Amino acid sequence: MFSLKEEIEKNGFIKFNNSENIDFVKEINKLRKEKNAVILAHYYVSGEIQDIADFVGDSLALSQKAASTNADIIVFVGVHFMAETAKILSPEKKVILPDLNAGCSLADSCPDDKFEEFIKLHPNHTVISYVNTTAKVKALTDIVCTSSNAKQIVESIPENKPIIFGPDKNLGNYISRVTGRKMLIWDGACHVHNEFSLEGIIQLKKDNPEAKLIAHPECPFQIQIIADFVGSTSGLIEYTNTNDATTFIVATEPGVLHEMKKRNKHKIFIPAPGENYDCACSECKYMKLNNIQKLYTCLKYELPEIIIDNTIREKAYKPIKAMLDLS
């Protein structure tokens, strides 16, 4: 018989057998009130979880929201680096994540030891790291950015100061083009955005000539240049709110369609296809590890908990603070 901590070490989460036919929504609502917990859900998790969350949004915005509350516990239904960011901004709160296996291909593409070696090979560079990184990578960084403010952050660096940008090469190259700044860009990528099928998207545009193609800047160049709009997740949502078009082909993780449909029930949203362009299957396998049962057990047992070494946390906070002060 495993203890809870041993079970988490073995599986990454606490298994649950719903032999009692528990009403998860009812029990989660009860537990969060009893424990003074706030539930955060990223746009990419299932609609079922988004509907029960206190806040739904992008990773940094959610961490900021949680920090502004008087909650004792933050339940971050997203991926590991997001929960780390919440802990960095709210060290006094307990931060828990439903499944420790919910990692991030982009964050994983930038190991902190390799990134540190890269920085040492290029001294006197300002290091800008995308928020989609581990706490240890943030601790090596001068200033953090999001997809929403990356252009502003890059433009804030004096032109005579060379820049290292990591880890997303597609976002880095996009910002380099729109700012005209040459940067040393880390060769990392998100498996969801990097695997969209250009052929499938072109066929969708032919089949839906009235549709607007909207894309996240983590998408490759060949998709960005045919898009009607390129923007962050929240930027894509806002574009669908304000644009007169009624049909949109959406080149980002399809979980965001839940929010888009809630805000615009009369509009049509088509997820961009992945490599197998006969289906809209470019989902984040890590985000989809989250489910309502894991949310329930996570909140019930207050595990798995996110723990960050305090020295790393303090170093990682500085580049986030630098970004917030600027933007």
Secondary structure as GFF3:
##gff-version 3
##sequence-region A 1 327
A	DSSP	alpha_helix	4	11	.	.	.	ID=ss1
A	DSSP	alpha_helix	24	34	.	.	.	ID=ss2
A	DSSP	beta_strand	37	42	.	.	.	ID=ss3
A	DSSP	alpha_helix	47	52	.	.	.	ID=ss4
A	DSSP	beta_strand	55	57	.	.	.	ID=ss5
A	DSSP	alpha_helix	59	67	.	.	.	ID=ss6
A	DSSP	beta_strand	73	77	.	.	.	ID=ss7
A	DSSP	alpha_helix	80	89	.	.	.	ID=ss8
A	DSSP	beta_strand	94	96	.	.	.	ID=ss9
A	DSSP	alpha_helix	105	108	.	.	.	ID=ss10
A	DSSP	alpha_helix	112	121	.	.	.	ID=ss11
A	DSSP	beta_strand	126	130	.	.	.	ID=ss12
A	DSSP	alpha_helix	135	138	.	.	.	ID=ss13
A	DSSP	beta_strand	143	145	.	.	.	ID=ss14
A	DSSP	alpha_helix	150	156	.	.	.	ID=ss15
A	DSSP	beta_strand	163	166	.	.	.	ID=ss16
A	DSSP	alpha_helix	169	179	.	.	.	ID=ss17
A	DSSP	beta_strand	184	185	.	.	.	ID=ss18
A	DSSP	alpha_helix	191	194	.	.	.	ID=ss19
A	DSSP	alpha_helix	198	207	.	.	.	ID=ss20
A	DSSP	beta_strand	212	215	.	.	.	ID=ss21
A	DSSP	alpha_helix	221	224	.	.	.	ID=ss22
A	DSSP	beta_strand	229	230	.	.	.	ID=ss23
A	DSSP	alpha_helix	233	242	.	.	.	ID=ss24
A	DSSP	beta_strand	247	251	.	.	.	ID=ss25
A	DSSP	three_ten_helix	254	256	.	.	.	ID=ss26
A	DSSP	alpha_helix	257	263	.	.	.	ID=ss27
A	DSSP	beta_strand	268	271	.	.	.	ID=ss28
A	DSSP	three_ten_helix	287	289	.	.	.	ID=ss29
A	DSSP	alpha_helix	292	301	.	.	.	ID=ss30
A	DSSP	alpha_helix	310	326	.	.	.	ID=ss31
###
